[in-house]
């Protein structure tokens, strides 16, 4: 594909992304079939195909970076390229969730669940695959009409997820099966959320061009206060009755490792922002922290799967592992955008945000250390809350300056998503503190 030819590049990228949509939909269907039929060979095929998605995603991301490096791109194309840089990783993460479902086949889950649970899983798969097909069509046609239909499907998926968790907490269900059903419900729910997010990104690409800042919303499954999401949280909370003592202390070490990795990633991102001369070296360092974070998260989830007794409720361990991983993912997104657009002069406000991020990451490491004893946890929680408010002030000041007319359109496009990613990282650290606070309150 010739990246210097705009039309040829666009055709090649569109074909590649539509292919990724198809691979994710296919993997999701196969993963469900493998789980329900206990087809180990098919499950291993899904797991192997996740590597293909990873490779294709890396290839497409490299092509987008090459295209961005071309001089004199117009503002519309640059905005599209930045959207593509966010769409591709989301497709990759969705394939990872299909892989997680397939791995439950290797644990023999499909052979021990009830007929009702099997029916719920099949329906969830059908709804999720349909959502992905709609999102794929929206991308191919640059349609803005899909979000409404996806919202209805997402609501149904949330209700099905709650019903599946309800099956898990029914009387007489083996605790390990209950946990697996809760995780399966979460995987399908997140796949649906990704489809909704991708449709929203397509909506932005298809909308009339306007340089506007967009705040990152909470994930629907986390922030929803009513409907299926609230019911899901109430049902999952019943899993706490399965917890016994003594518990596996190894989780504390893994949480500490994940938090320390996030802190080290924040320091590397700060170094990248204030020293753009070493852009490639610092970017590779941050990529290493992102991979290490994924590995630590996988270790936590594997330990959760293998442990009958845990120090905290299983859904809390899962939520904390996920939020710690999201902190690093958000920082990597900022680094990836900086690396992609090759900014040459840092904004002073961006360095200020990076300072706040590093300080918050330090406090997060200390807060995670409080999980063992609870000592000084309240102080750490208050510090993180205060720093998050400070970050909000800097974020609003930065956005105001970007849209003040001081910068040309291309510079605004380059910086606004970078600034947003830094703000997302700060908000996610606060999300980590919320989970920790919830754990401490439950166990006080």
C-alpha positions as CSV (number, residue, x, y, z in Angstrom):
1,X,0.0,0.0,0.0
2,X,1.4,3.4,-1.0
3,X,0.9,5.7,2.0
4,X,1.8,8.8,0.0
5,X,-1.3,8.3,-2.2
6,X,-4.3,9.4,-0.1
7,X,-7.0,7.4,-2.0
8,X,-5.0,4.2,-2.2
9,X,-4.1,4.5,1.5
10,X,-7.7,5.1,2.5
11,X,-8.9,2.1,0.5
12,X,-6.2,-0.1,2.0
13,X,-6.8,1.0,5.6
14,X,-10.6,0.7,5.3
15,X,-10.3,-2.8,3.9
16,X,-7.9,-3.7,6.7
17,X,-10.2,-2.4,9.4
18,X,-13.3,-4.0,8.0
19,X,-11.3,-7.2,8.0
20,X,-10.5,-6.7,11.7
21,X,-14.2,-6.2,12.4
22,X,-15.0,-9.5,10.6
23,X,-12.2,-11.3,12.5
24,X,-13.5,-10.1,15.9
25,X,-17.1,-11.1,15.0
26,X,-15.9,-14.5,13.8
27,X,-13.7,-15.1,16.8
28,X,-16.6,-14.2,19.2
29,X,-19.0,-16.6,17.5
30,X,-16.4,-19.4,17.5
31,X,-15.4,-18.7,21.1
32,X,-19.1,-19.1,22.2
33,X,-19.5,-22.3,20.2
34,X,-16.3,-23.7,21.6
35,X,-17.4,-22.9,25.1
36,X,-20.9,-24.4,24.8
37,X,-19.8,-27.5,22.9
38,X,-16.6,-28.0,24.9
39,X,-14.7,-27.9,21.6
40,X,-11.1,-27.6,22.7
41,X,-9.7,-27.6,19.1
42,X,-12.0,-24.6,18.2
43,X,-11.0,-22.8,21.4
44,X,-7.3,-23.2,20.5
45,X,-8.1,-21.8,17.0
46,X,-9.7,-18.7,18.5
47,X,-6.7,-18.3,20.8
48,X,-4.3,-18.6,17.9
49,X,-6.3,-16.2,15.7
50,X,-5.9,-13.5,18.4
51,X,-2.3,-13.4,17.4
52,X,-3.3,-12.8,13.8
53,X,-5.5,-9.8,14.9
54,X,-2.5,-8.5,17.0
55,X,-0.2,-8.6,13.9
56,X,-2.7,-7.0,11.6
57,X,-3.5,-4.3,14.1
58,X,0.2,-3.5,14.4
59,X,0.6,-3.3,10.7
60,X,-2.4,-1.0,10.3
61,X,-1.2,1.2,13.2
62,X,2.3,1.5,11.5
63,X,0.6,2.5,8.2
64,X,-1.3,5.2,10.0
65,X,1.9,6.5,11.6
66,X,3.6,6.6,8.2
67,X,0.7,8.5,6.7
68,X,0.7,11.1,9.5
69,X,4.5,11.7,9.0
70,X,3.7,13.1,5.5
71,X,3.9,16.9,5.5
72,X,1.1,19.2,4.6
73,X,-1.8,17.0,5.5
74,X,-5.1,18.9,5.6
75,X,-7.0,19.2,8.9
76,X,-9.8,16.8,7.9
77,X,-7.5,14.0,7.0
78,X,-5.4,14.4,10.2
79,X,-8.5,14.3,12.3
80,X,-9.5,11.0,10.5
81,X,-6.0,9.6,11.1
82,X,-6.2,10.4,14.8
83,X,-9.6,8.6,15.0
84,X,-8.1,5.6,13.2
85,X,-5.2,5.5,15.7
86,X,-7.9,5.0,18.5
87,X,-10.1,2.6,16.5
88,X,-7.4,0.1,15.8
89,X,-6.4,-0.6,19.4
90,X,-10.0,-1.0,20.4
91,X,-10.5,-3.7,17.8
92,X,-7.4,-5.5,19.1
93,X,-8.7,-5.4,22.7
94,X,-12.0,-6.8,21.6
95,X,-10.3,-9.8,20.1
96,X,-8.6,-10.3,23.4
97,X,-12.0,-10.6,25.1
98,X,-13.1,-13.3,22.6
99,X,-9.8,-15.1,23.5
100,X,-10.7,-14.9,27.2
101,X,-14.1,-16.5,26.5
102,X,-12.4,-19.3,24.5
103,X,-10.0,-20.0,27.4
104,X,-12.9,-20.9,29.6
105,X,-13.4,-23.9,27.3
106,X,-10.0,-25.2,28.4
107,X,-11.3,-25.1,32.0
108,X,-14.3,-27.2,31.1
109,X,-16.9,-24.6,32.0
110,X,-19.3,-25.5,29.2
111,X,-19.7,-29.0,30.6
112,X,-20.9,-28.0,34.1
113,X,-23.3,-25.0,33.5
114,X,-27.1,-25.2,33.5
115,X,-29.2,-25.2,30.3
116,X,-30.5,-21.8,31.2
117,X,-26.9,-20.5,31.6
118,X,-26.1,-22.0,28.2
119,X,-29.1,-20.2,26.6
120,X,-28.1,-16.9,28.2
121,X,-24.6,-17.2,26.9
122,X,-25.8,-18.1,23.4
123,X,-28.2,-15.1,23.3
124,X,-25.4,-12.8,24.6
125,X,-23.2,-14.0,21.8
126,X,-25.9,-13.4,19.2
127,X,-26.6,-9.9,20.5
128,X,-22.9,-9.0,20.6
129,X,-22.1,-10.4,17.2
130,X,-25.1,-8.4,15.8
131,X,-23.7,-5.2,17.5
132,X,-20.3,-5.8,15.9
133,X,-21.9,-6.3,12.4
134,X,-23.7,-3.0,12.8
135,X,-20.5,-1.2,13.9
136,X,-18.6,-2.7,11.0
137,X,-21.3,-1.5,8.6
138,X,-21.3,1.9,10.2
139,X,-17.5,2.1,9.6
140,X,-17.7,0.9,6.0
141,X,-20.5,3.3,5.1
142,X,-19.5,6.1,7.5
143,X,-23.0,5.9,8.8
144,X,-24.2,8.1,11.8
145,X,-27.4,6.1,12.2
146,X,-26.1,3.1,14.1
147,X,-25.7,4.5,17.6
148,X,-29.4,4.4,18.4
149,X,-29.8,0.7,17.4
150,X,-26.6,-0.2,19.3
151,X,-27.9,1.5,22.5
152,X,-31.0,-0.8,22.5
153,X,-28.8,-3.9,21.9
154,X,-26.4,-2.7,24.6
155,X,-29.2,-2.5,27.1
156,X,-30.4,-6.0,26.3
157,X,-26.8,-7.3,26.7
158,X,-26.6,-5.6,30.1
159,X,-29.8,-7.4,31.2
160,X,-28.5,-10.7,29.9
161,X,-25.3,-10.2,31.8
162,X,-27.2,-9.6,35.0
163,X,-29.3,-12.7,34.4
164,X,-26.1,-14.8,33.8
165,X,-24.6,-13.6,37.1
166,X,-27.8,-14.4,38.8
167,X,-27.5,-17.9,37.6
168,X,-24.1,-18.1,39.1
169,X,-25.2,-17.0,42.6
170,X,-28.1,-19.4,42.7
171,X,-28.1,-21.8,45.6
172,X,-26.0,-24.9,45.1
173,X,-23.8,-23.5,42.3
174,X,-20.1,-24.3,42.7
175,X,-18.2,-21.1,43.7
176,X,-15.6,-21.5,40.9
177,X,-18.5,-21.8,38.4
178,X,-20.2,-18.7,39.8
179,X,-17.0,-16.7,39.4
180,X,-16.5,-17.9,35.8
181,X,-20.1,-17.0,34.9
182,X,-19.6,-13.5,36.4
183,X,-16.4,-13.1,34.3
184,X,-18.1,-14.4,31.1
185,X,-20.9,-11.9,31.7
186,X,-18.3,-9.1,32.0
187,X,-16.5,-10.2,28.9
188,X,-19.6,-10.1,26.7
189,X,-20.7,-6.8,28.3
190,X,-17.3,-5.2,27.5
191,X,-17.4,-6.5,23.9
192,X,-20.8,-4.7,23.5
193,X,-19.3,-1.6,25.1
194,X,-16.5,-1.6,22.5
195,X,-19.0,-1.9,19.7
196,X,-20.8,1.2,21.0
197,X,-17.5,3.1,21.4
198,X,-16.4,2.3,17.9
199,X,-19.7,3.5,16.5
200,X,-19.3,6.7,18.4
201,X,-15.8,7.2,16.8
202,X,-17.3,6.5,13.4
203,X,-20.0,9.1,14.2
204,X,-17.3,11.7,14.9
205,X,-15.5,10.8,11.7
206,X,-18.7,11.2,9.6
207,X,-19.9,14.4,11.4
208,X,-19.3,17.8,9.9
209,X,-15.8,18.9,10.9
210,X,-15.5,20.9,14.0
211,X,-12.6,21.3,16.4
212,X,-14.2,20.3,19.7
213,X,-12.8,18.8,22.9
214,X,-14.4,15.6,24.0
215,X,-14.3,14.4,27.5
216,X,-13.9,10.7,28.2
217,X,-17.1,9.3,29.6
218,X,-17.3,6.5,32.1
219,X,-17.7,3.0,30.7
220,X,-21.4,2.2,30.6
221,X,-20.9,-0.9,32.7
222,X,-19.2,1.0,35.4
223,X,-21.1,4.2,35.6
224,X,-24.6,3.1,35.0
225,X,-26.8,3.7,38.1
226,X,-29.9,1.9,37.0
227,X,-31.2,-0.8,34.7
228,X,-29.1,-3.9,34.0
229,X,-25.9,-2.4,35.2
230,X,-27.2,-1.7,38.7
231,X,-28.8,-5.2,38.9
232,X,-25.5,-6.7,37.7
233,X,-23.6,-5.0,40.6
234,X,-26.2,-6.1,43.1
235,X,-26.0,-9.7,41.9
236,X,-22.2,-9.8,41.7
237,X,-22.0,-8.5,45.2
238,X,-23.5,-11.8,46.4
239,X,-20.4,-13.6,45.5
240,X,-18.8,-12.0,48.6
241,X,-20.6,-14.7,50.6
242,X,-18.3,-17.3,48.9
243,X,-15.2,-15.8,50.5
244,X,-13.5,-17.7,53.3
245,X,-10.4,-17.3,55.3
246,X,-7.4,-17.8,55.2
247,X,-6.8,-16.2,51.7
248,X,-4.2,-16.0,49.0
249,X,-1.7,-13.2,49.9
250,X,-0.1,-13.3,46.5
251,X,-2.7,-10.9,45.1
252,X,-1.1,-8.1,47.2
253,X,2.2,-8.5,45.5
254,X,0.6,-8.6,42.0
255,X,-1.4,-5.4,42.8
256,X,1.8,-3.7,44.0
257,X,3.6,-4.8,40.8
258,X,0.8,-3.4,38.6
259,X,0.7,-0.1,40.5
260,X,4.5,0.2,40.4
261,X,4.6,-0.5,36.7
262,X,2.0,2.2,36.2
263,X,4.1,4.7,38.2
264,X,7.2,3.8,36.1
265,X,5.1,4.3,33.0
266,X,4.0,7.7,34.2
267,X,7.6,8.7,34.8
268,X,8.6,7.5,31.3
269,X,5.7,9.5,29.8
270,X,6.8,12.6,31.7
271,X,10.3,12.1,30.3
272,X,8.8,11.7,26.7
273,X,6.8,14.9,27.1
274,X,9.6,17.2,28.4
275,X,12.3,15.7,26.1
276,X,10.9,15.2,22.7
277,X,14.4,14.7,21.3
278,X,14.4,11.1,22.5
279,X,10.9,10.4,21.2
280,X,11.5,7.0,19.8
281,X,13.5,5.7,22.7
282,X,11.0,6.9,25.3
283,X,8.0,5.6,23.3
284,X,9.5,2.1,23.1
285,X,10.1,2.3,26.9
286,X,6.4,3.1,27.4
287,X,5.3,0.3,25.1
288,X,7.3,-2.1,27.3
289,X,5.4,-0.9,30.4
290,X,2.1,-1.4,28.5
291,X,3.0,-5.0,27.7
292,X,4.2,-5.6,31.3
293,X,0.9,-4.2,32.6
294,X,-1.0,-6.7,30.3
295,X,1.1,-9.5,31.6
296,X,0.5,-8.6,35.3
297,X,-3.2,-8.3,34.7
298,X,-3.2,-11.7,33.1
299,X,-1.4,-13.1,36.1
300,X,-3.9,-11.6,38.5
301,X,-6.8,-13.0,36.5
302,X,-5.1,-16.4,36.2
303,X,-4.5,-16.4,40.0
304,X,-8.2,-15.4,40.5
305,X,-9.3,-18.3,38.3
306,X,-7.1,-20.8,40.2
307,X,-7.9,-19.6,43.8
308,X,-10.8,-20.8,45.8
309,X,-10.1,-18.4,48.6
310,X,-9.3,-14.8,47.9
311,X,-8.4,-11.8,50.2
312,X,-11.3,-9.8,48.8
313,X,-14.5,-10.3,46.8
314,X,-13.6,-11.7,43.4
315,X,-15.4,-9.0,41.5
316,X,-13.4,-6.4,43.4
317,X,-10.1,-8.1,42.6
318,X,-11.2,-8.2,38.9
319,X,-12.2,-4.5,39.0
320,X,-9.0,-3.4,40.6
321,X,-6.9,-5.4,38.1
322,X,-8.9,-3.9,35.2
323,X,-8.6,-0.3,36.5
324,X,-4.8,-0.6,37.1
325,X,-4.4,-1.9,33.5
326,X,-6.5,0.9,32.2
327,X,-4.2,3.5,33.8
328,X,-1.3,2.2,31.7
329,X,-3.5,1.9,28.6
330,X,-4.5,5.5,28.8
331,X,-0.9,6.7,29.3
332,X,0.2,4.5,26.3
333,X,-2.6,6.1,24.2
334,X,-1.1,9.5,25.0
335,X,2.4,8.3,24.1
336,X,1.1,6.7,20.9
337,X,-0.5,10.0,19.8
338,X,2.6,12.0,20.5
339,X,4.7,9.4,18.6
340,X,2.2,9.4,15.8
341,X,1.9,13.1,15.1
342,X,5.5,13.9,15.9
343,X,5.0,17.1,17.9
344,X,8.2,19.1,18.1
345,X,7.5,21.7,20.8
346,X,5.7,20.7,24.1
347,X,3.0,22.8,25.6
348,X,3.9,24.0,29.1
349,X,0.4,23.0,30.3
350,X,1.0,19.4,29.0
351,X,4.1,19.2,31.1
352,X,2.0,20.4,34.1
353,X,-0.5,17.6,33.5
354,X,2.4,15.1,33.3
355,X,3.7,16.4,36.6
356,X,0.3,15.8,38.2
357,X,0.1,12.4,36.7
358,X,3.4,11.3,38.1
359,X,2.5,12.6,41.6
360,X,-0.9,10.8,41.4
361,X,0.8,7.6,40.3
362,X,3.1,7.8,43.3
363,X,0.1,8.2,45.6
364,X,-1.6,5.3,43.9
365,X,1.4,3.0,44.7
366,X,1.2,4.1,48.3
367,X,-2.5,3.5,48.4
368,X,-2.2,0.0,47.0
369,X,0.3,-0.6,49.8
370,X,-2.4,0.3,52.3
371,X,-4.5,-2.7,51.2
372,X,-2.6,-4.9,53.6
373,X,-3.2,-2.8,56.7
374,X,-5.4,0.1,55.8
375,X,-2.9,2.5,57.6
376,X,-3.1,6.1,56.2
377,X,-5.4,5.0,53.4
378,X,-7.7,7.9,54.0
379,X,-4.8,10.4,53.6
380,X,-3.9,8.7,50.3
381,X,-7.5,8.8,49.0
382,X,-7.8,12.5,49.9
383,X,-4.5,13.3,48.2
384,X,-5.6,11.5,45.0
385,X,-8.9,13.4,45.0
386,X,-7.1,16.7,45.5
387,X,-4.6,16.0,42.7
388,X,-7.5,15.0,40.3
389,X,-9.2,18.3,40.9
390,X,-5.9,20.1,40.2
391,X,-5.5,18.1,37.0
392,X,-9.1,19.1,36.0
393,X,-8.1,22.8,36.4
394,X,-5.0,22.4,34.2
395,X,-7.0,20.4,31.6
396,X,-9.6,23.1,31.3
397,X,-7.0,25.8,31.1
398,X,-5.1,23.9,28.4
399,X,-8.3,23.3,26.3
400,X,-9.2,27.0,26.6
401,X,-5.8,28.0,25.3
402,X,-5.9,25.5,22.4
403,X,-9.2,27.0,21.2
404,X,-8.3,30.6,21.9
405,X,-7.1,31.2,18.3
406,X,-3.4,31.2,19.3
407,X,-2.8,27.9,17.5
408,X,-3.6,26.9,13.9
409,X,-6.1,24.1,13.2
410,X,-3.5,21.3,12.7
411,X,-1.8,22.1,16.0
412,X,-5.2,22.0,17.8
413,X,-5.9,18.6,16.2
414,X,-2.6,17.3,17.3
415,X,-2.8,18.4,20.9
416,X,-6.4,18.1,21.9
417,X,-6.4,14.3,21.9
418,X,-3.0,14.1,23.6
419,X,-4.3,16.4,26.4
420,X,-7.5,14.3,26.6
421,X,-5.5,11.1,27.0
422,X,-3.5,12.6,29.8
423,X,-6.7,13.7,31.5
424,X,-8.1,10.2,31.0
425,X,-5.1,8.7,32.8
426,X,-5.6,11.0,35.7
427,X,-9.3,10.1,35.9
428,X,-8.5,6.4,35.8
429,X,-6.1,6.7,38.8
430,X,-9.1,8.2,40.7
431,X,-11.1,5.2,39.5
432,X,-8.5,3.0,41.1
433,X,-8.8,4.9,44.3
434,X,-12.6,4.4,44.2
435,X,-12.2,0.6,43.9
436,X,-9.7,0.5,46.7
437,X,-11.9,2.6,48.9
438,X,-14.8,0.3,48.2
439,X,-12.6,-2.7,49.2
440,X,-11.5,-1.1,52.4
441,X,-15.0,-0.2,53.4
442,X,-16.3,-3.7,52.7
443,X,-13.5,-5.2,54.8
444,X,-13.4,-2.8,57.6
